[in-house]
Amino acid sequence: MKQQQFESLYATEWQEFESQVEQLETQKPSTASLKGFAKHYRKICYYLALAQERRYSPDLIDHLNDIALRGHQQLYQHRSSVVYNVVQFILIGFPQQFRKHAKLIGFASALFYGPAFIFGLLIYSNPSLMFSFQSPGQVADLVSMYNPTNNAVSAEARGSEEDLLMFGYYIQHNMGIGFQTFASGILFGLGSIFFLVFNGLALGAAAGFLSSLEYNTPFYSFVISHGAFELTAITISGAAGMKLGFSLLAPGQKSRKQALLDAGKDSIALVYGVIFFLLIAAFVEAFWSSSSTLTASIKFAVGTSLWILVFVYFYWGGRRASLPPRSR
């Protein structure tokens, strides 16, 4: 193919890509205007390679090389900005959102931990109540799981591959609970309230029943570390869901649609933080909580430290410090 034909076929694409690059260099572009930027960049690199292979004029090769280099620089900066925004949200944005909704999260925590504490005491004092909450088969599985002998044997038998499988399982399981608790809040907040109370009852039932069997150590040493992240994430999910539902119940001066949209922005920010916490919880649960090489005292010490860390993170995070501006 002659150079003139080559240019006439693809010059429009080069101009479109160069226009996108200029937008990135001079201003913040809209998402629509940058649609397919990475794909266009790869095509420009392909055209440059063709021009070099066919020994087209130095002017054409220099032009394609110039816009390819500028595109690479902007693509790299865009990807870096994603990482920057994620880090900024984790260090600053999430704890700020937590404090902004501290009262609602406190209410969600009361709905979760209150029933857990009360029901746990009731079942501890009268273990037969457990069978009104769970089937005999479920109770038997729970007892087998935290039986000190069975617990040690099963933990020793697990290898690194099984730990990875359990990590994936815990991600799926935890995300399911978190999403369920959040999304059901659209039912005027009632769905989130229900799942907060129900999960609290389940936690209290397990704690009370296992405590009555004197399986305290295997149960609490397993739960304490990842619970700092998982249980906190569940309560935040409930608060995010209730925020959605309550915006429909009391939209104020706004239309219900607008109130829901505004509440959704804050709720989604909380959900992003929930995902971050649930990923940590799944990792800790798979590789630390179930470890048979760690003593219960070590797990209790680390678990307590993690609860303190979570408290400090939400109390101090993003109060004074801020990330330096991203260099272009």
C-alpha positions, 0 to 999 in steps of 0.5 A, spaced: 500 500 500 502 506 498 503 512 503 498 516 500 492 510 500 495 509 507 494 516 510 487 517 506 484 510 509 487 512 517 488 519 517 481 520 520 482 515 526 489 519 527 486 526 528 480 523 532 485 520 537 490 526 537 483 530 539 482 525 545 490 526 547 489 534 547 483 533 551 487 529 556 492 534 556 488 541 557 482 539 561 478 534 564 475 530 559 468 527 559 467 519 559 463 519 553 469 523 549 474 518 551 470 512 550 475 507 547 481 511 548 486 505 550 483 501 544 485 507 539 492 507 542 493 500 541 491 501 533 495 508 533 501 503 535 499 498 530 499 504 524 506 506 527 509 499 526 506 499 519 509 505 517 516 503 520 516 497 516 513 499 510 519 505 510 514 511 509 516 518 510 520 520 516 514 526 517 509 521 517 513 516 522 515 522 526 507 524 527 505 517 529 510 516 534 509 523 537 501 522 538 503 515 540 508 517 545 503 522 548 497 517 548 502 512 552 503 518 557 496 520 558 494 512 558 499 511 564 497 518 568 489 515 567 491 509 570 495 512 576 490 516 577 485 510 578 490 507 583 491 514 587 483 515 587 483 508 591 488 510 596 485 516 597 478 513 598 481 508 603 486 513 607 481 519 607 474 518 604 472 512 607 473 514 614 470 521 613 464 518 610 463 513 616 463 519 621 458 523 616 453 517 617 456 515 625 449 516 628 445 511 622 451 506 623 450 507 630 443 505 630 445 499 625 450 497 630 445 497 635 440 493 631 445 488 630 449 487 636 443 488 641 439 482 639 446 478 638 447 480 646 440 479 648 439 472 644 446 470 646 444 470 653 438 467 653 441 461 649 446 460 654 442 460 660 437 455 656 441 452 650 434 448 648 432 455 645 437 454 639 433 448 636 427 453 635 432 458 631 436 452 627 435 445 625 438 439 629 442 438 623 445 445 623 446 445 630 450 439 629 454 442 624 456 448 628 458 444 634 462 439 629 465 445 626 468 448 633 469 442 637 476 443 639 478 436 637 475 436 630 477 444 629 484 442 630 484 436 626 481 439 620 485 445 620 491 441 620 489 437 614 488 444 610 493 446 605 495 452 601 490 450 596 484 449 600 486 456 604 485 459 597 479 456 595 476 458 602 479 465 601 474 465 594 468 462 598 469 467 604 469 473 599 463 470 595 459 469 602 461 475 605 459 479 599 453 476 599 451 478 606 453 485 605 450 486 598 443 483 601 443 487 607 444 493 603 440 492 597 434 490 601 434 497 604 430 500 598 424 497 601 423 503 605 429 501 610 425 495 612 429 490 609 436 492 612 433 492 619 431 485 618 437 482 615 441 486 621 437 483 626 437 476 623 444 476 622 445 479 629 440 473 632 445 468 628 451 471 631 448 471 638 445 464 637 452 461 635 456 464 641 451 463 646 450 455 644 457 454 644 459 458 650 454 453 654 458 447 651 464 451 653 467 451 646 468 459 648 476 458 646 475 455 639 469 460 637 472 466 639 479 465 637 476 464 630 471 470 630 475 475 633 480 477 628 476 477 621 470 479 625 473 486 626 472 487 619 466 483 617 462 485 623 463 492 622 462 491 614 455 488 615 453 494 620 455 499 615 452 495 609 445 496 613 446 503 615 447 504 607 441 500 605 437 504 611 439 511 608 436 509 601 430 507 604 429 512 609 430 517 603 424 514 600 420 515 607 422 522 608 424 526 602 423 533 605 423 538 600 425 534 594 422 529 590 422 522 592 426 520 586 431 526 587 432 524 594 433 517 592 439 519 587 442 524 593 442 518 598 445 513 593 451 517 592 453 517 599 450 510 600 455 507 594 461 511 597 459 507 604 459 500 600 465 501 596 468 501 603 464 495 605 467 491 599 474 493 602 473 491 609 470 484 606 476 483 602 480 484 608 476 479 612 476 474 607 483 474 607 484 474 615 479 468 615 482 464 610 489 465 612 489 467 619 483 465 623 483 458 621 490 457 622 492 451 627 499 453 628 497 459 632 495 459 639 489 462 641 492 467 646 496 470 639 489 470 636 486 474 641 491 479 642 492 480 634 484 480 634 483 485 640 489 489 636 485 489 630 478 492 633 482 497 636 486 499 629 479 499 626 476 504 631 482 508 630 482 508 623 475 511 623 476 516 628 482 519 626 482 517 618 482 523 614 481 528 619 488 532 618 492 529 613 491 529 606 494 526 600 499 530 596 496 532 589 497 527 584 503 530 579 501 530 572 
